[in-house]
Amino acid sequence: MPPIAQRIPLQRKLGDEGILRYGFHGLSYEYIMTALKEEAGPEAADGRVIIAHLGNGASMAAVYHGKSVETTMGLTPAGGLVMSTRSGDLDPGVLLYLLIEKKIPPAALNEMVNKRSGLLGVSGISPDMKDLLTAAENSPHAAEAVDLFCYQAKKHLGALAAVLGGIDTLVFTGGIGENASSVRRRICDGLSFLGIGLDPARNKANAPVISKRGSSVKIRVIKTNEELMIARETRRLLLRGLKENRSAS
């Protein structure tokens, strides 16, 4: 990402030591961009793309000319969107309050932020979106957890669109992004000013393209494959190692 997107507004020496916003789900995003180029052509992959990887871990990335320019995660995977058990973005003062006033030990706070927050923490029922969607009709807490997830995803989508100066393609991926049509609908509702419009029937069917005909933004559902990317990267490194060994000998 550009340096300004990586910078965390703390003392400069900390940034120089590597305390920066890195982002995660890179394997997924790399696969999606490859798949987008194959399915929609080089022009689509070269445009203003927002990818929403929504699963147990959730993040979004803004991509322009095939390069990531912004992401929702930061130094660790705990930042950004609310997730299954991770809190997502927090006011630093909240953490200081819990440490100093509530006397919560650092190890316990780490456990809370990463494993006992998010959808699980808000609902008090489950970290699984499928369970929460089923329970939402009878559980206000489950309903609120779903509402919070969709609200935050919509908010971050708007922020990434601002960074890109608009949006040409929106891709949903990850377990929730690929399968939860109601979540996709709620994220996209009210974003017609960005050119985003869902086709209800296509969305419900989890079709490859779920945008309305004539919409300026093409909305796609693409199944990610991080395992394939790991295999490809491993093969590339092994081949490079073999090549270097042959050159050395």
N, C-alpha and C positions, 0 to 999 in steps of 0.2 A: 504494500500500500504506500501511498505518498507519505513522506515523513510527517506532515501535519496531521494525518489521520492516525499515525502510530503514537504520537506524542501524548503522554499522560502529564497533566499539569502539576507536577511536583518539582522538586529541585532538579535542575538540569543534570547534575552529576548522576542522579539516579537513572535518568534516561540513558546517559552515556554508559552506564553499567548494564544496560539491557532491560530495564523495567519499562516496557513499551506495550502497546496494544498489538498483539500478534494475530488473534483470530484463530478459529479452529474449523473443523469439518472441511479442510482443504482437499482431502481425497474425494469427498462427495462432490464438491464444487467443480473439481477438475473433470470428474466423470460427466457431470451434467453438462458442462460446456462442450465436451466432446460429443455427447449425445445430441445436444441442441444443434451443433454444426451439421451432424449427419441427418437429422430429421428436418431441420428448417433451412439449412444452407448457411454459407459463410456470412452472408449479410446479417442474418439474425444474430449469430454468435458475435458479430463485430459491433452490434448496437448496444443500447442501454438495457442491461439485463439485471433483474433482481431475482435472486434465488432464495427461496424459503425452505431451509432444511428443518423440518418440524418433526421431531421424534422425541424419545426420552431426553436426548440433548437437543436443544433447539437454537438455531442461529439463522441469520440472514446475511447475505453478501450482495454488494453492488459491484457489477462488473461492466467495464466499458472498454471497447476495443480488445476484448479477450483478457483483460487484466483486472484483478480485484482492486477497487479503489476505496472501499469501506466495508466494514463488517460490524456485527453487533457484539461479538465476544471481544475480550480484551487480553490481559496478561494470562489469564486462566480461563478455563471453560465455564466458570461460575458466573461470568458477566453476561449482560445483554437481556434476552428474553427470559421470562419465567419459564422454567422447565419442569420435568416430572418431579424431581426432588431437589433441584438447585434453585436458589432464590432468583438468579438473574441480577440485574443492577440494583445496588443498594446505596443509599446515602451513607458515606463513610461515618457520619455521626451516629448512625444506628449501631454499627459495629463497635465504635468507641463506647457508646452507652452500655451495650451488653457486656463489654469487657470490664469497664470501670464501675458502673453503677450496679449492674446485676451480678458482677463477680463471676461471670462465666469463663472458665479456663479456655485458653486458645484452642486446645485440642477439641473441646466440646463445641466451641463456636464453629470450628471447621466442619465438624460432623453435622451441626445444625444447618449451615449454609449449603452444604453439598448433598446431604443425604436425607434431611428432614424438613426441607422447605418446599418451595414451588407448589405444584398441584397437590402433592401429598400434604404439605403443611397447611395450605389454605382450606382444602376440603376436609381434612381429617379422616378421609376415607381411603383414597387410593392415589397412586402416582400415574395410573393408567388412564389416558384420555377416553378410551372406549368404555371403561367402567364408569367414569364420571358423566359421560353423555347419557348413559343408561340411567344413572342415579339422579340426574339433575332435576327430573320432574318432581321428585319427592324429597330432595335434599337441597335446601337453600345454599348450603356450604359447597356442595358439588357444583351447583349452578354458578356460584360466584367464582369458583376456580376456573371453570370453562370461560366465563365472561372475561376474567382477567387475562387469560392466555390470548384470547382473540383480540382484546383491546390493545394489549402490548404489541402483538404482531402487527396490527393495523398502524399503530403509532410509529413503530420502527420502519415499516414499509414506506410510510410517508416521508420519514427523515431520509431514507436512502434515495427515494425519488428526487428529493431536493438536492442531494449531493450530485446526482447524475444530471440534474436539469431536465428531468422527465423520465419516462420509462417506455420502452418498446416491447419488452417481453418480461412476463412474470412466470417463474417456474416454481411449482410446489413439488417437494420431494420429502423423503423420510417417512416413517410409519404413519404419522398423523397427516402430513401433507399429501401423501399418496392415497389415503383411504378415508379420511374423515371429511366427507363432502359438506357437512353442516359447518364445520370449522372454516373451511375455505370460503364458504358463502358469507359467514359472519365477518371474516377478515376483509373481504372485498366489498361488502355492503357500504354504500356511502362514498365510494372512491371514484365515482363517475367523473369527477372533475379532473382526475388523472388519466381518464380514458379507459378505466377499468370497468368492465361489465361482464358478468357471468351469464352463460346460457344454463338455466336451471336443469334442464334434462341432461345435458352433457355433463354437468357437474355431478349430478346424482349418480350417473353411470361411471364416474371416474374415467371419462374419455381422455384420450391424449391431449386434445385441445378443448378447453371448457369455456372459452370466451365467446361472447355474442358475435354473430356475423356483423362485420362492419365496425367493430370496436377497434380503436387505434392501438390498443395494447393486446397482444396475443398472450393468452394465459394457458400454460401447459402443465400437465402432470407427467412427470418423468420419474420412473423408478431408479433410484440410485444403486450403485454397485461399488462400494468402497473396497470390498475384498478383491475385485478385479484390478482396481488401481494399485493395491498393495502388491499383487502378483506381478503386474507390469513393472512397477518400480523396482521390485526385487530382481526381476529378470534383467532390467537395464543395468543395475549395479553389478550384477554377476558378470554380465557380458563386458562391462567396462573394466572390471577387475581382471578378466581373462586377457583382454586386449593389452592392458598395462603390463601384465606378467610376460606376455609374448614379446612386447617391445623391450622389456628389461633384459630378457634372455637373448 
